[in-house]
Amino acid sequence: MFTIEHDFDATIVTLIDDGGRPLQDDITIAAFASVVTVEQYNPDTDRTDKITLSMAQLRDLQAALDLPEGSYRFAEKE
C-alpha cells in the first residue's frame, strides 16, 4: 500500500508494508526539484534514517532496476 501527497515544494510518497510478518516501518520518499530523500524509522536506534539521492543517482537507480548484473556508466550526449 502507498500514499501520494503533493506539497508546495515536493511530492511525498509513503510506502506502507502490508506484506507478511515481520512488517517493516513505513518508508517516506520526498521528491524535490534537485534531490530525492528516503526516510525510515529505525527501532534499533530509535531514530529516523535518511538517505539523500541526487537526480543523477536516481536516474542510475531507475536504470539499474531493468539491467542485468554488471557495471555501467551513462555516456554523455554530444
mmJSON file of the N, C-alpha and C atoms, coordinates in Angstrom:
{"data_MODEL":{"atom_site":{
"group_PDB":["ATOM","ATOM","ATOM","ATOM","ATOM","ATOM","ATOM","ATOM","ATOM","ATOM","ATOM","ATOM","ATOM","ATOM","ATOM","ATOM","ATOM","ATOM","ATOM","ATOM","ATOM","ATOM","ATOM","ATOM","ATOM","ATOM","ATOM","ATOM","ATOM","ATOM","ATOM","ATOM","ATOM","ATOM","ATOM","ATOM","ATOM","ATOM","ATOM","ATOM","ATOM","ATOM","ATOM","ATOM","ATOM","ATOM","ATOM","ATOM","ATOM","ATOM","ATOM","ATOM","ATOM","ATOM","ATOM","ATOM","ATOM","ATOM","ATOM","ATOM","ATOM","ATOM","ATOM","ATOM","ATOM","ATOM","ATOM","ATOM","ATOM","ATOM","ATOM","ATOM","ATOM","ATOM","ATOM","ATOM","ATOM","ATOM","ATOM","ATOM","ATOM","ATOM","ATOM","ATOM","ATOM","ATOM","ATOM","ATOM","ATOM","ATOM","ATOM","ATOM","ATOM","ATOM","ATOM","ATOM","ATOM","ATOM","ATOM","ATOM","ATOM","ATOM","ATOM","ATOM","ATOM","ATOM","ATOM","ATOM","ATOM","ATOM","ATOM","ATOM","ATOM","ATOM","ATOM","ATOM","ATOM","ATOM","ATOM","ATOM","ATOM","ATOM","ATOM","ATOM","ATOM","ATOM","ATOM","ATOM","ATOM","ATOM","ATOM","ATOM","ATOM","ATOM","ATOM","ATOM","ATOM","ATOM","ATOM","ATOM","ATOM","ATOM","ATOM","ATOM","ATOM","ATOM","ATOM","ATOM","ATOM","ATOM","ATOM","ATOM","ATOM","ATOM","ATOM","ATOM","ATOM","ATOM","ATOM","ATOM","ATOM","ATOM","ATOM","ATOM","ATOM","ATOM","ATOM","ATOM","ATOM","ATOM","ATOM","ATOM","ATOM","ATOM","ATOM","ATOM","ATOM","ATOM","ATOM","ATOM","ATOM","ATOM","ATOM","ATOM","ATOM","ATOM","ATOM","ATOM","ATOM","ATOM","ATOM","ATOM","ATOM","ATOM","ATOM","ATOM","ATOM","ATOM","ATOM","ATOM","ATOM","ATOM","ATOM","ATOM","ATOM","ATOM","ATOM","ATOM","ATOM","ATOM","ATOM","ATOM","ATOM","ATOM","ATOM","ATOM","ATOM","ATOM","ATOM","ATOM","ATOM","ATOM","ATOM","ATOM","ATOM","ATOM","ATOM","ATOM","ATOM","ATOM","ATOM","ATOM","ATOM","ATOM"],
"id":[1,2,3,4,5,6,7,8,9,10,11,12,13,14,15,16,17,18,19,20,21,22,23,24,25,26,27,28,29,30,31,32,33,34,35,36,37,38,39,40,41,42,43,44,45,46,47,48,49,50,51,52,53,54,55,56,57,58,59,60,61,62,63,64,65,66,67,68,69,70,71,72,73,74,75,76,77,78,79,80,81,82,83,84,85,86,87,88,89,90,91,92,93,94,95,96,97,98,99,100,101,102,103,104,105,106,107,108,109,110,111,112,113,114,115,116,117,118,119,120,121,122,123,124,125,126,127,128,129,130,131,132,133,134,135,136,137,138,139,140,141,142,143,144,145,146,147,148,149,150,151,152,153,154,155,156,157,158,159,160,161,162,163,164,165,166,167,168,169,170,171,172,173,174,175,176,177,178,179,180,181,182,183,184,185,186,187,188,189,190,191,192,193,194,195,196,197,198,199,200,201,202,203,204,205,206,207,208,209,210,211,212,213,214,215,216,217,218,219,220,221,222,223,224,225,226,227,228,229,230,231,232,233,234],
"type_symbol":["N","C","C","N","C","C","N","C","C","N","C","C","N","C","C","N","C","C","N","C","C","N","C","C","N","C","C","N","C","C","N","C","C","N","C","C","N","C","C","N","C","C","N","C","C","N","C","C","N","C","C","N","C","C","N","C","C","N","C","C","N","C","C","N","C","C","N","C","C","N","C","C","N","C","C","N","C","C","N","C","C","N","C","C","N","C","C","N","C","C","N","C","C","N","C","C","N","C","C","N","C","C","N","C","C","N","C","C","N","C","C","N","C","C","N","C","C","N","C","C","N","C","C","N","C","C","N","C","C","N","C","C","N","C","C","N","C","C","N","C","C","N","C","C","N","C","C","N","C","C","N","C","C","N","C","C","N","C","C","N","C","C","N","C","C","N","C","C","N","C","C","N","C","C","N","C","C","N","C","C","N","C","C","N","C","C","N","C","C","N","C","C","N","C","C","N","C","C","N","C","C","N","C","C","N","C","C","N","C","C","N","C","C","N","C","C","N","C","C","N","C","C","N","C","C","N","C","C","N","C","C","N","C","C"],
"label_atom_id":["N","CA","C","N","CA","C","N","CA","C","N","CA","C","N","CA","C","N","CA","C","N","CA","C","N","CA","C","N","CA","C","N","CA","C","N","CA","C","N","CA","C","N","CA","C","N","CA","C","N","CA","C","N","CA","C","N","CA","C","N","CA","C","N","CA","C","N","CA","C","N","CA","C","N","CA","C","N","CA","C","N","CA","C","N","CA","C","N","CA","C","N","CA","C","N","CA","C","N","CA","C","N","CA","C","N","CA","C","N","CA","C","N","CA","C","N","CA","C","N","CA","C","N","CA","C","N","CA","C","N","CA","C","N","CA","C","N","CA","C","N","CA","C","N","CA","C","N","CA","C","N","CA","C","N","CA","C","N","CA","C","N","CA","C","N","CA","C","N","CA","C","N","CA","C","N","CA","C","N","CA","C","N","CA","C","N","CA","C","N","CA","C","N","CA","C","N","CA","C","N","CA","C","N","CA","C","N","CA","C","N","CA","C","N","CA","C","N","CA","C","N","CA","C","N","CA","C","N","CA","C","N","CA","C","N","CA","C","N","CA","C","N","CA","C","N","CA","C","N","CA","C","N","CA","C","N","CA","C","N","CA","C","N","CA","C","N","CA","C","N","CA","C"],
"label_alt_id":[null,null,null,null,null,null,null,null,null,null,null,null,null,null,null,null,null,null,null,null,null,null,null,null,null,null,null,null,null,null,null,null,null,null,null,null,null,null,null,null,null,null,null,null,null,null,null,null,null,null,null,null,null,null,null,null,null,null,null,null,null,null,null,null,null,null,null,null,null,null,null,null,null,null,null,null,null,null,null,null,null,null,null,null,null,null,null,null,null,null,null,null,null,null,null,null,null,null,null,null,null,null,null,null,null,null,null,null,null,null,null,null,null,null,null,null,null,null,null,null,null,null,null,null,null,null,null,null,null,null,null,null,null,null,null,null,null,null,null,null,null,null,null,null,null,null,null,null,null,null,null,null,null,null,null,null,null,null,null,null,null,null,null,null,null,null,null,null,null,null,null,null,null,null,null,null,null,null,null,null,null,null,null,null,null,null,null,null,null,null,null,null,null,null,null,null,null,null,null,null,null,null,null,null,null,null,null,null,null,null,null,null,null,null,null,null,null,null,null,null,null,null,null,null,null,null,null,null,null,null,null,null,null,null],
"label_comp_id":["MET","MET","MET","PHE","PHE","PHE","THR","THR","THR","ILE","ILE","ILE","GLU","GLU","GLU","HIS","HIS","HIS","ASP","ASP","ASP","PHE","PHE","PHE","ASP","ASP","ASP","ALA","ALA","ALA","THR","THR","THR","ILE","ILE","ILE","VAL","VAL","VAL","THR","THR","THR","LEU","LEU","LEU","ILE","ILE","ILE","ASP","ASP","ASP","ASP","ASP","ASP","GLY","GLY","GLY","GLY","GLY","GLY","ARG","ARG","ARG","PRO","PRO","PRO","LEU","LEU","LEU","GLN","GLN","GLN","ASP","ASP","ASP","ASP","ASP","ASP","ILE","ILE","ILE","THR","THR","THR","ILE","ILE","ILE","ALA","ALA","ALA","ALA","ALA","ALA","PHE","PHE","PHE","ALA","ALA","ALA","SER","SER","SER","VAL","VAL","VAL","VAL","VAL","VAL","THR","THR","THR","VAL","VAL","VAL","GLU","GLU","GLU","GLN","GLN","GLN","TYR","TYR","TYR","ASN","ASN","ASN","PRO","PRO","PRO","ASP","ASP","ASP","THR","THR","THR","ASP","ASP","ASP","ARG","ARG","ARG","THR","THR","THR","ASP","ASP","ASP","LYS","LYS","LYS","ILE","ILE","ILE","THR","THR","THR","LEU","LEU","LEU","SER","SER","SER","MET","MET","MET","ALA","ALA","ALA","GLN","GLN","GLN","LEU","LEU","LEU","ARG","ARG","ARG","ASP","ASP","ASP","LEU","LEU","LEU","GLN","GLN","GLN","ALA","ALA","ALA","ALA","ALA","ALA","LEU","LEU","LEU","ASP","ASP","ASP","LEU","LEU","LEU","PRO","PRO","PRO","GLU","GLU","GLU","GLY","GLY","GLY","SER","SER","SER","TYR","TYR","TYR","ARG","ARG","ARG","PHE","PHE","PHE","ALA","ALA","ALA","GLU","GLU","GLU","LYS","LYS","LYS","GLU","GLU","GLU"],
"label_asym_id":["A","A","A","A","A","A","A","A","A","A","A","A","A","A","A","A","A","A","A","A","A","A","A","A","A","A","A","A","A","A","A","A","A","A","A","A","A","A","A","A","A","A","A","A","A","A","A","A","A","A","A","A","A","A","A","A","A","A","A","A","A","A","A","A","A","A","A","A","A","A","A","A","A","A","A","A","A","A","A","A","A","A","A","A","A","A","A","A","A","A","A","A","A","A","A","A","A","A","A","A","A","A","A","A","A","A","A","A","A","A","A","A","A","A","A","A","A","A","A","A","A","A","A","A","A","A","A","A","A","A","A","A","A","A","A","A","A","A","A","A","A","A","A","A","A","A","A","A","A","A","A","A","A","A","A","A","A","A","A","A","A","A","A","A","A","A","A","A","A","A","A","A","A","A","A","A","A","A","A","A","A","A","A","A","A","A","A","A","A","A","A","A","A","A","A","A","A","A","A","A","A","A","A","A","A","A","A","A","A","A","A","A","A","A","A","A","A","A","A","A","A","A","A","A","A","A","A","A","A","A","A","A","A","A"],
"label_entity_id":["1","1","1","1","1","1","1","1","1","1","1","1","1","1","1","1","1","1","1","1","1","1","1","1","1","1","1","1","1","1","1","1","1","1","1","1","1","1","1","1","1","1","1","1","1","1","1","1","1","1","1","1","1","1","1","1","1","1","1","1","1","1","1","1","1","1","1","1","1","1","1","1","1","1","1","1","1","1","1","1","1","1","1","1","1","1","1","1","1","1","1","1","1","1","1","1","1","1","1","1","1","1","1","1","1","1","1","1","1","1","1","1","1","1","1","1","1","1","1","1","1","1","1","1","1","1","1","1","1","1","1","1","1","1","1","1","1","1","1","1","1","1","1","1","1","1","1","1","1","1","1","1","1","1","1","1","1","1","1","1","1","1","1","1","1","1","1","1","1","1","1","1","1","1","1","1","1","1","1","1","1","1","1","1","1","1","1","1","1","1","1","1","1","1","1","1","1","1","1","1","1","1","1","1","1","1","1","1","1","1","1","1","1","1","1","1","1","1","1","1","1","1","1","1","1","1","1","1","1","1","1","1","1","1"],
"label_seq_id":[1,1,1,2,2,2,3,3,3,4,4,4,5,5,5,6,6,6,7,7,7,8,8,8,9,9,9,10,10,10,11,11,11,12,12,12,13,13,13,14,14,14,15,15,15,16,16,16,17,17,17,18,18,18,19,19,19,20,20,20,21,21,21,22,22,22,23,23,23,24,24,24,25,25,25,26,26,26,27,27,27,28,28,28,29,29,29,30,30,30,31,31,31,32,32,32,33,33,33,34,34,34,35,35,35,36,36,36,37,37,37,38,38,38,39,39,39,40,40,40,41,41,41,42,42,42,43,43,43,44,44,44,45,45,45,46,46,46,47,47,47,48,48,48,49,49,49,50,50,50,51,51,51,52,52,52,53,53,53,54,54,54,55,55,55,56,56,56,57,57,57,58,58,58,59,59,59,60,60,60,61,61,61,62,62,62,63,63,63,64,64,64,65,65,65,66,66,66,67,67,67,68,68,68,69,69,69,70,70,70,71,71,71,72,72,72,73,73,73,74,74,74,75,75,75,76,76,76,77,77,77,78,78,78],
"pdbx_PDB_ins_code":[null,null,null,null,null,null,null,null,null,null,null,null,null,null,null,null,null,null,null,null,null,null,null,null,null,null,null,null,null,null,null,null,null,null,null,null,null,null,null,null,null,null,null,null,null,null,null,null,null,null,null,null,null,null,null,null,null,null,null,null,null,null,null,null,null,null,null,null,null,null,null,null,null,null,null,null,null,null,null,null,null,null,null,null,null,null,null,null,null,null,null,null,null,null,null,null,null,null,null,null,null,null,null,null,null,null,null,null,null,null,null,null,null,null,null,null,null,null,null,null,null,null,null,null,null,null,null,null,null,null,null,null,null,null,null,null,null,null,null,null,null,null,null,null,null,null,null,null,null,null,null,null,null,null,null,null,null,null,null,null,null,null,null,null,null,null,null,null,null,null,null,null,null,null,null,null,null,null,null,null,null,null,null,null,null,null,null,null,null,null,null,null,null,null,null,null,null,null,null,null,null,null,null,null,null,null,null,null,null,null,null,null,null,null,null,null,null,null,null,null,null,null,null,null,null,null,null,null,null,null,null,null,null,null],
"Cartn_x":[0.843,0.0,0.89,0.427,1.194,0.258,0.79,0.055,0.917,0.267,0.951,0.355,1.232,0.805,1.65,1.029,1.755,1.838,3.066,3.338,3.75,3.966,4.313,5.691,6.623,7.961,8.401,7.515,7.904,6.674,6.923,5.927,6.361,5.45,5.759,5.041,5.813,5.256,5.599,4.597,4.816,4.471,5.446,5.252,4.949,3.818,3.37,3.489,4.252,4.471,3.21,2.559,1.373,1.595,2.879,3.233,3.18,3.936,3.963,4.752,4.548,5.26,6.712,7.695,7.548,7.43,6.587,6.392,7.503,7.896,8.894,8.175,8.88,8.294,8.099,7.192,6.892,8.154,8.207,9.279,8.66,9.279,8.806,9.821,9.342,10.184,9.7,10.598,10.259,11.056,10.354,10.999,10.953,12.111,12.251,12.78,13.004,13.486,14.894,15.763,17.156,17.608,16.849,17.223,15.972,16.216,15.167,15.651,14.808,15.187,14.333,14.953,14.278,14.479,13.386,13.464,12.712,13.27,12.587,13.007,12.023,12.297,13.046,14.088,14.893,14.647,13.891,13.593,14.824,15.869,17.087,17.813,17.77,18.45,17.474,16.175,15.118,15.31,15.765,15.973,15.453,15.243,14.855,16.105,16.336,17.464,17.045,17.952,17.645,18.758,18.375,19.302,18.89,19.866,19.602,20.262,19.463,19.956,19.928,21.0,20.977,20.101,19.745,18.943,19.711,21.044,21.852,21.816,21.899,21.82,20.443,19.403,18.055,17.912,18.471,18.468,19.177,20.34,21.096,20.309,19.65,18.846,17.714,17.048,15.955,16.454,17.591,18.15,18.577,19.162,19.672,18.576,17.367,16.273,15.922,16.319,15.99,17.201,18.356,19.576,20.089,20.816,21.424,22.632,23.141,24.303,25.461,26.2,27.337,27.626,28.578,28.962,28.642,28.012,27.535,27.858,27.938,28.095,27.316,26.569,25.851,26.842,26.703,27.554,26.946,27.79,27.328,26.891,25.768,25.303,26.099,26.436,27.203,26.303],
"Cartn_y":[-1.172,0.0,1.236,2.308,3.55,4.741,5.9,7.146,8.138,9.103,10.16,11.488,12.438,13.785,14.789,15.855,16.919,18.111,18.422,19.553,20.725,21.901,23.072,22.943,22.171,22.057,20.621,19.634,18.241,17.364,16.21,15.152,14.109,13.719,12.788,11.469,10.381,9.041,8.277,7.661,6.846,5.41,4.516,3.092,2.418,1.736,1.088,-0.414,-1.08,-2.513,-3.258,-3.873,-4.676,-6.12,-6.519,-7.891,-8.8,-9.877,-10.84,-10.343,-10.984,-10.639,-11.066,-10.424,-9.18,-7.983,-7.041,-5.838,-4.833,-4.1,-3.042,-1.715,-0.739,0.59,1.255,2.234,2.958,3.604,3.725,4.434,5.675,6.834,8.083,8.565,8.831,9.31,10.709,11.679,13.066,13.471,13.806,14.215,15.729,16.363,17.808,18.087,19.338,19.701,19.173,19.132,18.751,17.484,16.986,15.772,14.968,13.711,12.838,12.285,12.344,11.795,10.566,9.601,8.379,8.278,8.14,8.075,6.861,6.242,5.143,5.152,4.961,4.875,3.583,3.673,2.524,2.254,1.217,0.956,0.556,0.054,-0.33,0.88,2.012,3.226,4.276,4.026,4.972,6.31,6.23,7.406,7.128,8.172,8.036,8.125,7.096,7.09,7.811,8.63,9.426,9.265,9.024,8.939,9.995,10.745,11.756,11.325,11.287,10.915,12.137,12.32,13.356,12.857,13.737,13.323,12.33,12.47,11.523,10.137,10.088,8.808,8.17,8.979,8.47,7.907,8.601,8.113,6.764,6.656,5.406,4.277,4.57,3.568,3.085,4.017,3.652,2.727,3.047,2.209,0.849,0.836,-0.406,-1.434,-0.978,-1.907,-2.759,-2.322,-3.047,-3.653,-3.671,-4.174,-5.427,-6.284,-7.452,-7.051,-7.986,-7.762,-7.21,-6.251,-5.678,-4.276,-3.607,-2.239,-1.373,-0.221,0.605,2.076,2.847,4.289,4.896,5.971,6.655,7.443,7.352,8.12,9.5,10.53,11.895,12.09,12.768,13.044,14.191,14.057,15.114,16.081],
"Cartn_z":[0.0,0.0,0.0,-0.609,-0.606,-0.703,-0.305,-0.435,-1.216,-1.869,-2.603,-2.168,-1.81,-1.44,-2.211,-2.669,-3.355,-2.413,-1.976,-1.109,-1.992,-1.407,-2.214,-2.857,-2.267,-2.837,-3.095,-2.882,-3.068,-3.264,-3.868,-3.917,-2.9,-2.012,-0.929,-1.19,-1.259,-1.401,-0.128,0.484,1.673,1.324,1.519,1.269,2.591,2.666,3.892,3.682,4.536,4.407,4.811,3.831,4.135,3.699,3.679,3.32,4.533,4.47,5.558,6.751,7.862,9.09,8.989,9.573,10.325,9.382,9.744,8.95,9.222,8.189,8.313,8.519,9.078,9.252,7.892,7.856,6.622,6.058,4.742,4.056,3.427,3.669,3.087,2.064,0.845,-0.244,-0.614,-0.533,-0.869,-2.101,-3.183,-4.429,-4.549,-4.413,-4.575,-5.983,-6.328,-7.661,-7.933,-6.911,-7.152,-6.444,-5.486,-4.755,-4.4,-4.035,-3.524,-2.195,-1.165,0.132,0.43,1.105,1.534,3.042,3.79,5.247,5.764,6.831,7.511,8.975,9.854,11.287,11.568,12.407,12.802,14.283,14.621,16.03,16.85,16.188,16.918,17.494,16.776,17.241,17.744,17.576,17.936,17.211,15.958,15.119,13.717,12.948,11.554,10.692,9.882,8.955,7.674,7.14,5.947,4.93,3.684,2.566,1.552,1.032,0.013,-1.287,-2.357,-3.683,-4.594,-5.368,-6.396,-7.54,-8.44,-9.582,-10.459,-10.552,-11.322,-10.662,-9.336,-8.639,-8.823,-8.804,-9.011,-10.429,-11.423,-12.809,-12.905,-12.223,-12.245,-11.576,-10.463,-9.776,-10.67,-11.334,-12.228,-13.34,-13.928,-14.993,-14.455,-13.257,-12.676,-12.428,-12.188,-11.911,-13.128,-14.328,-15.555,-16.253,-15.607,-16.243,-15.548,-16.276,-15.642,-14.799,-14.043,-13.182,-14.0,-13.444,-14.148,-13.663,-14.322,-14.008,-15.225,-14.984,-16.08,-15.835,-16.929,-16.855,-18.007,-17.728,-18.798,-19.641,-20.941,-21.856,-22.011,-22.008,-22.195,-23.648,-23.864,-25.22,-25.807,-27.078,-27.75,-28.452],
"occupancy":[1.0,1.0,1.0,1.0,1.0,1.0,1.0,1.0,1.0,1.0,1.0,1.0,1.0,1.0,1.0,1.0,1.0,1.0,1.0,1.0,1.0,1.0,1.0,1.0,1.0,1.0,1.0,1.0,1.0,1.0,1.0,1.0,1.0,1.0,1.0,1.0,1.0,1.0,1.0,1.0,1.0,1.0,1.0,1.0,1.0,1.0,1.0,1.0,1.0,1.0,1.0,1.0,1.0,1.0,1.0,1.0,1.0,1.0,1.0,1.0,1.0,1.0,1.0,1.0,1.0,1.0,1.0,1.0,1.0,1.0,1.0,1.0,1.0,1.0,1.0,1.0,1.0,1.0,1.0,1.0,1.0,1.0,1.0,1.0,1.0,1.0,1.0,1.0,1.0,1.0,1.0,1.0,1.0,1.0,1.0,1.0,1.0,1.0,1.0,1.0,1.0,1.0,1.0,1.0,1.0,1.0,1.0,1.0,1.0,1.0,1.0,1.0,1.0,1.0,1.0,1.0,1.0,1.0,1.0,1.0,1.0,1.0,1.0,1.0,1.0,1.0,1.0,1.0,1.0,1.0,1.0,1.0,1.0,1.0,1.0,1.0,1.0,1.0,1.0,1.0,1.0,1.0,1.0,1.0,1.0,1.0,1.0,1.0,1.0,1.0,1.0,1.0,1.0,1.0,1.0,1.0,1.0,1.0,1.0,1.0,1.0,1.0,1.0,1.0,1.0,1.0,1.0,1.0,1.0,1.0,1.0,1.0,1.0,1.0,1.0,1.0,1.0,1.0,1.0,1.0,1.0,1.0,1.0,1.0,1.0,1.0,1.0,1.0,1.0,1.0,1.0,1.0,1.0,1.0,1.0,1.0,1.0,1.0,1.0,1.0,1.0,1.0,1.0,1.0,1.0,1.0,1.0,1.0,1.0,1.0,1.0,1.0,1.0,1.0,1.0,1.0,1.0,1.0,1.0,1.0,1.0,1.0,1.0,1.0,1.0,1.0,1.0,1.0,1.0,1.0,1.0,1.0,1.0,1.0],
"B_iso_or_equiv":[0.0,0.0,0.0,0.0,0.0,0.0,0.0,0.0,0.0,0.0,0.0,0.0,0.0,0.0,0.0,0.0,0.0,0.0,0.0,0.0,0.0,0.0,0.0,0.0,0.0,0.0,0.0,0.0,0.0,0.0,0.0,0.0,0.0,0.0,0.0,0.0,0.0,0.0,0.0,0.0,0.0,0.0,0.0,0.0,0.0,0.0,0.0,0.0,0.0,0.0,0.0,0.0,0.0,0.0,0.0,0.0,0.0,0.0,0.0,0.0,0.0,0.0,0.0,0.0,0.0,0.0,0.0,0.0,0.0,0.0,0.0,0.0,0.0,0.0,0.0,0.0,0.0,0.0,0.0,0.0,0.0,0.0,0.0,0.0,0.0,0.0,0.0,0.0,0.0,0.0,0.0,0.0,0.0,0.0,0.0,0.0,0.0,0.0,0.0,0.0,0.0,0.0,0.0,0.0,0.0,0.0,0.0,0.0,0.0,0.0,0.0,0.0,0.0,0.0,0.0,0.0,0.0,0.0,0.0,0.0,0.0,0.0,0.0,0.0,0.0,0.0,0.0,0.0,0.0,0.0,0.0,0.0,0.0,0.0,0.0,0.0,0.0,0.0,0.0,0.0,0.0,0.0,0.0,0.0,0.0,0.0,0.0,0.0,0.0,0.0,0.0,0.0,0.0,0.0,0.0,0.0,0.0,0.0,0.0,0.0,0.0,0.0,0.0,0.0,0.0,0.0,0.0,0.0,0.0,0.0,0.0,0.0,0.0,0.0,0.0,0.0,0.0,0.0,0.0,0.0,0.0,0.0,0.0,0.0,0.0,0.0,0.0,0.0,0.0,0.0,0.0,0.0,0.0,0.0,0.0,0.0,0.0,0.0,0.0,0.0,0.0,0.0,0.0,0.0,0.0,0.0,0.0,0.0,0.0,0.0,0.0,0.0,0.0,0.0,0.0,0.0,0.0,0.0,0.0,0.0,0.0,0.0,0.0,0.0,0.0,0.0,0.0,0.0,0.0,0.0,0.0,0.0,0.0,0.0],
"pdbx_formal_charge":[null,null,null,null,null,null,null,null,null,null,null,null,null,null,null,null,null,null,null,null,null,null,null,null,null,null,null,null,null,null,null,null,null,null,null,null,null,null,null,null,null,null,null,null,null,null,null,null,null,null,null,null,null,null,null,null,null,null,null,null,null,null,null,null,null,null,null,null,null,null,null,null,null,null,null,null,null,null,null,null,null,null,null,null,null,null,null,null,null,null,null,null,null,null,null,null,null,null,null,null,null,null,null,null,null,null,null,null,null,null,null,null,null,null,null,null,null,null,null,null,null,null,null,null,null,null,null,null,null,null,null,null,null,null,null,null,null,null,null,null,null,null,null,null,null,null,null,null,null,null,null,null,null,null,null,null,null,null,null,null,null,null,null,null,null,null,null,null,null,null,null,null,null,null,null,null,null,null,null,null,null,null,null,null,null,null,null,null,null,null,null,null,null,null,null,null,null,null,null,null,null,null,null,null,null,null,null,null,null,null,null,null,null,null,null,null,null,null,null,null,null,null,null,null,null,null,null,null,null,null,null,null,null,null],
"auth_seq_id":[1,1,1,2,2,2,3,3,3,4,4,4,5,5,5,6,6,6,7,7,7,8,8,8,9,9,9,10,10,10,11,11,11,12,12,12,13,13,13,14,14,14,15,15,15,16,16,16,17,17,17,18,18,18,19,19,19,20,20,20,21,21,21,22,22,22,23,23,23,24,24,24,25,25,25,26,26,26,27,27,27,28,28,28,29,29,29,30,30,30,31,31,31,32,32,32,33,33,33,34,34,34,35,35,35,36,36,36,37,37,37,38,38,38,39,39,39,40,40,40,41,41,41,42,42,42,43,43,43,44,44,44,45,45,45,46,46,46,47,47,47,48,48,48,49,49,49,50,50,50,51,51,51,52,52,52,53,53,53,54,54,54,55,55,55,56,56,56,57,57,57,58,58,58,59,59,59,60,60,60,61,61,61,62,62,62,63,63,63,64,64,64,65,65,65,66,66,66,67,67,67,68,68,68,69,69,69,70,70,70,71,71,71,72,72,72,73,73,73,74,74,74,75,75,75,76,76,76,77,77,77,78,78,78],
"auth_comp_id":["MET","MET","MET","PHE","PHE","PHE","THR","THR","THR","ILE","ILE","ILE","GLU","GLU","GLU","HIS","HIS","HIS","ASP","ASP","ASP","PHE","PHE","PHE","ASP","ASP","ASP","ALA","ALA","ALA","THR","THR","THR","ILE","ILE","ILE","VAL","VAL","VAL","THR","THR","THR","LEU","LEU","LEU","ILE","ILE","ILE","ASP","ASP","ASP","ASP","ASP","ASP","GLY","GLY","GLY","GLY","GLY","GLY","ARG","ARG","ARG","PRO","PRO","PRO","LEU","LEU","LEU","GLN","GLN","GLN","ASP","ASP","ASP","ASP","ASP","ASP","ILE","ILE","ILE","THR","THR","THR","ILE","ILE","ILE","ALA","ALA","ALA","ALA","ALA","ALA","PHE","PHE","PHE","ALA","ALA","ALA","SER","SER","SER","VAL","VAL","VAL","VAL","VAL","VAL","THR","THR","THR","VAL","VAL","VAL","GLU","GLU","GLU","GLN","GLN","GLN","TYR","TYR","TYR","ASN","ASN","ASN","PRO","PRO","PRO","ASP","ASP","ASP","THR","THR","THR","ASP","ASP","ASP","ARG","ARG","ARG","THR","THR","THR","ASP","ASP","ASP","LYS","LYS","LYS","ILE","ILE","ILE","THR","THR","THR","LEU","LEU","LEU","SER","SER","SER","MET","MET","MET","ALA","ALA","ALA","GLN","GLN","GLN","LEU","LEU","LEU","ARG","ARG","ARG","ASP","ASP","ASP","LEU","LEU","LEU","GLN","GLN","GLN","ALA","ALA","ALA","ALA","ALA","ALA","LEU","LEU","LEU","ASP","ASP","ASP","LEU","LEU","LEU","PRO","PRO","PRO","GLU","GLU","GLU","GLY","GLY","GLY","SER","SER","SER","TYR","TYR","TYR","ARG","ARG","ARG","PHE","PHE","PHE","ALA","ALA","ALA","GLU","GLU","GLU","LYS","LYS","LYS","GLU","GLU","GLU"],
"auth_asym_id":["A","A","A","A","A","A","A","A","A","A","A","A","A","A","A","A","A","A","A","A","A","A","A","A","A","A","A","A","A","A","A","A","A","A","A","A","A","A","A","A","A","A","A","A","A","A","A","A","A","A","A","A","A","A","A","A","A","A","A","A","A","A","A","A","A","A","A","A","A","A","A","A","A","A","A","A","A","A","A","A","A","A","A","A","A","A","A","A","A","A","A","A","A","A","A","A","A","A","A","A","A","A","A","A","A","A","A","A","A","A","A","A","A","A","A","A","A","A","A","A","A","A","A","A","A","A","A","A","A","A","A","A","A","A","A","A","A","A","A","A","A","A","A","A","A","A","A","A","A","A","A","A","A","A","A","A","A","A","A","A","A","A","A","A","A","A","A","A","A","A","A","A","A","A","A","A","A","A","A","A","A","A","A","A","A","A","A","A","A","A","A","A","A","A","A","A","A","A","A","A","A","A","A","A","A","A","A","A","A","A","A","A","A","A","A","A","A","A","A","A","A","A","A","A","A","A","A","A","A","A","A","A","A","A"],
"auth_atom_id":["N","CA","C","N","CA","C","N","CA","C","N","CA","C","N","CA","C","N","CA","C","N","CA","C","N","CA","C","N","CA","C","N","CA","C","N","CA","C","N","CA","C","N","CA","C","N","CA","C","N","CA","C","N","CA","C","N","CA","C","N","CA","C","N","CA","C","N","CA","C","N","CA","C","N","CA","C","N","CA","C","N","CA","C","N","CA","C","N","CA","C","N","CA","C","N","CA","C","N","CA","C","N","CA","C","N","CA","C","N","CA","C","N","CA","C","N","CA","C","N","CA","C","N","CA","C","N","CA","C","N","CA","C","N","CA","C","N","CA","C","N","CA","C","N","CA","C","N","CA","C","N","CA","C","N","CA","C","N","CA","C","N","CA","C","N","CA","C","N","CA","C","N","CA","C","N","CA","C","N","CA","C","N","CA","C","N","CA","C","N","CA","C","N","CA","C","N","CA","C","N","CA","C","N","CA","C","N","CA","C","N","CA","C","N","CA","C","N","CA","C","N","CA","C","N","CA","C","N","CA","C","N","CA","C","N","CA","C","N","CA","C","N","CA","C","N","CA","C","N","CA","C","N","CA","C","N","CA","C","N","CA","C","N","CA","C","N","CA","C","N","CA","C"],
"pdbx_PDB_model_num":[1,1,1,1,1,1,1,1,1,1,1,1,1,1,1,1,1,1,1,1,1,1,1,1,1,1,1,1,1,1,1,1,1,1,1,1,1,1,1,1,1,1,1,1,1,1,1,1,1,1,1,1,1,1,1,1,1,1,1,1,1,1,1,1,1,1,1,1,1,1,1,1,1,1,1,1,1,1,1,1,1,1,1,1,1,1,1,1,1,1,1,1,1,1,1,1,1,1,1,1,1,1,1,1,1,1,1,1,1,1,1,1,1,1,1,1,1,1,1,1,1,1,1,1,1,1,1,1,1,1,1,1,1,1,1,1,1,1,1,1,1,1,1,1,1,1,1,1,1,1,1,1,1,1,1,1,1,1,1,1,1,1,1,1,1,1,1,1,1,1,1,1,1,1,1,1,1,1,1,1,1,1,1,1,1,1,1,1,1,1,1,1,1,1,1,1,1,1,1,1,1,1,1,1,1,1,1,1,1,1,1,1,1,1,1,1,1,1,1,1,1,1,1,1,1,1,1,1,1,1,1,1,1,1]
}}}
